[in-house]
């Protein structure tokens, strides 16, 4: 016997069966990025359940570029222990700050793992720096990321945290016209999921709407 009120829940358009959820995750295994950034990713988009590392001068700007489309499409973004993330720059890259969470776990080291686990359960894209956990806990977190179809970015040193794809800014050069207008960077894509990709030379400007790409 179905209790009163439960029928309304069962017929709600917001209700999703386990089968529907599994199908949705299969169909939406990729998260779109700006067209000009597709060339640095093996599948031309962010892969759900994947851990990315961004290193080199300009790594934060590269992260903003890669996640901006997802946030514009309605995804939430969480920044963990990134007090100098540069929110003005994030906004210039088109990231809606009302869908961005900033979390500080720096005062208590044990809070990092607990908070990360909670975030990947409900947030599409999480960005952090210098992970603070044991190798065993890192493996558990990666398993959770894959199970929840989240995406994790680690900026800078991963401290042996398992990474699928590394986006390394191999060179960076500012270009001026009265003031710094854009930065020419060469991005090398590396990792166990990467096969035969050549470094890509890009122009990262001050404003995201003028992002450009040039051939190497």
One Martini backbone bead per residue (centre of mass of N, CA, C, O) as a GRO file, in nm:
protein
  216
    1UNK     BB    1   0.096   0.037   0.023
    2UNK     BB    2   0.045   0.372  -0.050
    3UNK     BB    3   0.108   0.652   0.083
    4UNK     BB    4   0.022   0.952   0.142
    5UNK     BB    5   0.213   1.150  -0.100
    6UNK     BB    6   0.388   0.943  -0.262
    7UNK     BB    7   0.263   0.970  -0.542
    8UNK     BB    8   0.375   1.254  -0.601
    9UNK     BB    9   0.672   1.163  -0.598
   10UNK     BB   10   0.658   0.935  -0.821
   11UNK     BB   11   0.545   1.169  -1.040
   12UNK     BB   12   0.782   1.335  -1.046
   13UNK     BB   13   1.004   1.508  -1.260
   14UNK     BB   14   1.257   1.479  -1.041
   15UNK     BB   15   1.252   1.184  -1.068
   16UNK     BB   16   1.510   0.916  -1.051
   17UNK     BB   17   1.629   0.642  -1.152
   18UNK     BB   18   1.893   0.433  -1.156
   19UNK     BB   19   1.886   0.393  -1.463
   20UNK     BB   20   1.873   0.692  -1.542
   21UNK     BB   21   2.138   0.773  -1.405
   22UNK     BB   22   2.327   0.585  -1.562
   23UNK     BB   23   2.252   0.701  -1.841
   24UNK     BB   24   2.336   0.994  -1.788
   25UNK     BB   25   2.638   0.934  -1.730
   26UNK     BB   26   2.695   0.812  -2.008
   27UNK     BB   27   2.595   1.058  -2.188
   28UNK     BB   28   2.758   1.265  -1.967
   29UNK     BB   29   3.092   1.215  -1.976
   30UNK     BB   30   3.102   1.514  -2.080
   31UNK     BB   31   3.255   1.844  -2.059
   32UNK     BB   32   3.238   2.135  -2.181
   33UNK     BB   33   3.439   2.358  -2.370
   34UNK     BB   34   3.603   2.572  -2.516
   35UNK     BB   35   3.681   2.549  -2.838
   36UNK     BB   36   3.989   2.649  -2.802
   37UNK     BB   37   4.047   2.403  -2.571
   38UNK     BB   38   4.021   2.116  -2.703
   39UNK     BB   39   4.329   2.053  -2.794
   40UNK     BB   40   4.427   1.975  -2.477
   41UNK     BB   41   4.219   1.737  -2.502
   42UNK     BB   42   4.170   1.412  -2.582
   43UNK     BB   43   3.826   1.462  -2.611
   44UNK     BB   44   3.754   1.780  -2.616
   45UNK     BB   45   3.698   1.734  -2.301
   46UNK     BB   46   3.575   1.678  -2.005
   47UNK     BB   47   3.612   1.405  -1.783
   48UNK     BB   48   3.437   1.216  -1.602
   49UNK     BB   49   3.629   1.097  -1.331
   50UNK     BB   50   3.865   1.306  -1.352
   51UNK     BB   51   4.216   1.389  -1.301
   52UNK     BB   52   4.367   1.708  -1.290
   53UNK     BB   53   4.669   1.879  -1.385
   54UNK     BB   54   4.801   2.214  -1.319
   55UNK     BB   55   5.093   2.372  -1.456
   56UNK     BB   56   5.247   2.661  -1.422
   57UNK     BB   57   5.241   2.955  -1.570
   58UNK     BB   58   4.888   2.999  -1.566
   59UNK     BB   59   4.711   2.768  -1.440
   60UNK     BB   60   4.458   2.920  -1.341
   61UNK     BB   61   4.367   3.027  -1.619
   62UNK     BB   62   4.328   2.748  -1.743
   63UNK     BB   63   4.106   2.659  -1.552
   64UNK     BB   64   3.901   2.877  -1.616
   65UNK     BB   65   3.868   2.800  -1.910
   66UNK     BB   66   3.777   2.491  -1.863
   67UNK     BB   67   3.514   2.574  -1.661
   68UNK     BB   68   3.328   2.798  -1.780
   69UNK     BB   69   3.120   2.638  -1.948
   70UNK     BB   70   3.000   2.468  -1.720
   71UNK     BB   71   2.893   2.707  -1.551
   72UNK     BB   72   2.719   2.831  -1.778
   73UNK     BB   73   2.546   2.546  -1.790
   74UNK     BB   74   2.508   2.502  -1.442
   75UNK     BB   75   2.744   2.439  -1.291
   76UNK     BB   76   2.940   2.371  -1.016
   77UNK     BB   77   3.203   2.536  -0.817
   78UNK     BB   78   3.498   2.435  -0.628
   79UNK     BB   79   3.717   2.588  -0.384
   80UNK     BB   80   4.015   2.452  -0.226
   81UNK     BB   81   4.253   2.617  -0.083
   82UNK     BB   82   4.224   2.922  -0.260
   83UNK     BB   83   4.294   3.237  -0.159
   84UNK     BB   84   4.446   3.319  -0.462
   85UNK     BB   85   4.254   3.273  -0.721
   86UNK     BB   86   4.101   3.508  -0.864
   87UNK     BB   87   3.787   3.616  -0.912
   88UNK     BB   88   3.811   3.830  -1.129
   89UNK     BB   89   3.929   3.642  -1.341
   90UNK     BB   90   3.697   3.441  -1.341
   91UNK     BB   91   3.484   3.644  -1.442
   92UNK     BB   92   3.633   3.714  -1.710
   93UNK     BB   93   3.591   3.399  -1.801
   94UNK     BB   94   3.266   3.352  -1.723
   95UNK     BB   95   3.224   3.305  -1.420
   96UNK     BB   96   2.973   3.234  -1.202
   97UNK     BB   97   2.985   3.330  -0.872
   98UNK     BB   98   2.701   3.203  -0.775
   99UNK     BB   99   2.851   2.902  -0.862
  100UNK     BB  100   3.068   2.950  -0.622
  101UNK     BB  101   3.290   2.781  -0.399
  102UNK     BB  102   3.460   2.861  -0.086
  103UNK     BB  103   3.713   2.661   0.078
  104UNK     BB  104   3.849   2.623   0.421
  105UNK     BB  105   4.103   2.373   0.561
  106UNK     BB  106   4.384   2.478   0.685
  107UNK     BB  107   4.348   2.446   1.005
  108UNK     BB  108   4.244   2.139   0.936
  109UNK     BB  109   4.368   1.869   0.784
  110UNK     BB  110   4.127   1.656   0.819
  111UNK     BB  111   3.908   1.823   0.652
  112UNK     BB  112   3.981   1.781   0.356
  113UNK     BB  113   3.868   1.495   0.296
  114UNK     BB  114   3.579   1.541   0.391
  115UNK     BB  115   3.514   1.778   0.202
  116UNK     BB  116   3.579   1.645  -0.068
  117UNK     BB  117   3.372   1.420  -0.050
  118UNK     BB  118   3.123   1.608  -0.037
  119UNK     BB  119   3.170   1.764  -0.304
  120UNK     BB  120   3.181   1.522  -0.516
  121UNK     BB  121   2.879   1.443  -0.455
  122UNK     BB  122   2.756   1.757  -0.562
  123UNK     BB  123   2.996   1.850  -0.754
  124UNK     BB  124   3.130   1.872  -1.064
  125UNK     BB  125   3.365   2.092  -0.985
  126UNK     BB  126   3.699   2.063  -0.846
  127UNK     BB  127   3.939   2.280  -0.677
  128UNK     BB  128   4.291   2.240  -0.593
  129UNK     BB  129   4.577   2.230  -0.358
  130UNK     BB  130   4.778   2.038  -0.215
  131UNK     BB  131   4.716   1.760  -0.112
  132UNK     BB  132   4.585   1.622   0.222
  133UNK     BB  133   4.686   1.291   0.204
  134UNK     BB  134   4.696   0.978   0.178
  135UNK     BB  135   4.728   0.731  -0.047
  136UNK     BB  136   4.475   0.577   0.041
  137UNK     BB  137   4.279   0.822   0.046
  138UNK     BB  138   4.321   0.903  -0.247
  139UNK     BB  139   4.200   0.647  -0.372
  140UNK     BB  140   3.920   0.683  -0.247
  141UNK     BB  141   3.858   0.957  -0.378
  142UNK     BB  142   3.883   0.869  -0.672
  143UNK     BB  143   3.656   0.662  -0.659
  144UNK     BB  144   3.441   0.876  -0.590
  145UNK     BB  145   3.470   1.050  -0.841
  146UNK     BB  146   3.389   0.830  -1.042
  147UNK     BB  147   3.109   0.755  -0.915
  148UNK     BB  148   3.009   1.080  -0.938
  149UNK     BB  149   3.119   1.227  -1.197
  150UNK     BB  150   3.354   1.403  -1.140
  151UNK     BB  151   3.585   1.689  -1.125
  152UNK     BB  152   3.944   1.723  -1.082
  153UNK     BB  153   4.160   1.990  -0.977
  154UNK     BB  154   4.520   2.033  -0.968
  155UNK     BB  155   4.729   2.281  -0.847
  156UNK     BB  156   5.027   2.176  -0.898
  157UNK     BB  157   5.117   1.992  -0.651
  158UNK     BB  158   5.014   1.648  -0.581
  159UNK     BB  159   5.158   1.459  -0.380
  160UNK     BB  160   5.093   1.171  -0.527
  161UNK     BB  161   4.840   1.220  -0.657
  162UNK     BB  162   4.628   1.075  -0.864
  163UNK     BB  163   4.665   1.118  -1.222
  164UNK     BB  164   4.549   1.138  -1.552
  165UNK     BB  165   4.596   1.457  -1.633
  166UNK     BB  166   4.846   1.678  -1.765
  167UNK     BB  167   4.872   2.041  -1.766
  168UNK     BB  168   5.155   2.195  -1.911
  169UNK     BB  169   5.324   2.495  -1.883
  170UNK     BB  170   5.615   2.536  -2.063
  171UNK     BB  171   5.537   2.834  -2.165
  172UNK     BB  172   5.572   3.202  -2.109
  173UNK     BB  173   5.440   3.515  -2.270
  174UNK     BB  174   5.415   3.840  -2.269
  175UNK     BB  175   5.192   4.083  -2.420
  176UNK     BB  176   5.221   4.421  -2.539
  177UNK     BB  177   4.995   4.739  -2.526
  178UNK     BB  178   5.092   4.935  -2.274
  179UNK     BB  179   4.978   4.656  -2.168
  180UNK     BB  180   4.878   4.364  -2.049
  181UNK     BB  181   4.690   4.152  -2.277
  182UNK     BB  182   4.866   3.881  -2.327
  183UNK     BB  183   4.939   3.519  -2.319
  184UNK     BB  184   5.186   3.304  -2.422
  185UNK     BB  185   5.125   2.951  -2.443
  186UNK     BB  186   5.248   2.617  -2.372
  187UNK     BB  187   5.068   2.309  -2.393
  188UNK     BB  188   5.117   2.007  -2.220
  189UNK     BB  189   4.998   1.675  -2.266
  190UNK     BB  190   4.973   1.436  -1.998
  191UNK     BB  191   4.950   1.077  -1.955
  192UNK     BB  192   4.769   0.774  -1.946
  193UNK     BB  193   4.542   0.917  -2.160
  194UNK     BB  194   4.787   0.990  -2.352
  195UNK     BB  195   4.821   1.010  -2.725
  196UNK     BB  196   5.010   1.193  -2.940
  197UNK     BB  197   5.030   1.479  -2.818
  198UNK     BB  198   5.075   1.808  -2.894
  199UNK     BB  199   5.177   2.096  -2.833
  200UNK     BB  200   5.003   2.401  -2.745
  201UNK     BB  201   4.951   2.720  -2.872
  202UNK     BB  202   4.854   3.011  -2.677
  203UNK     BB  203   4.618   3.278  -2.598
  204UNK     BB  204   4.599   3.454  -2.287
  205UNK     BB  205   4.393   3.680  -2.192
  206UNK     BB  206   4.230   3.895  -1.988
  207UNK     BB  207   3.984   3.824  -2.172
  208UNK     BB  208   3.784   3.559  -2.263
  209UNK     BB  209   3.649   3.667  -2.539
  210UNK     BB  210   3.974   3.674  -2.659
  211UNK     BB  211   4.041   3.392  -2.707
  212UNK     BB  212   4.328   3.225  -2.844
  213UNK     BB  213   4.471   3.041  -3.130
  214UNK     BB  214   4.781   2.889  -3.224
  215UNK     BB  215   5.011   2.751  -3.407
  216UNK     BB  216   5.321   2.570  -3.384
   0.00000   0.00000   0.00000
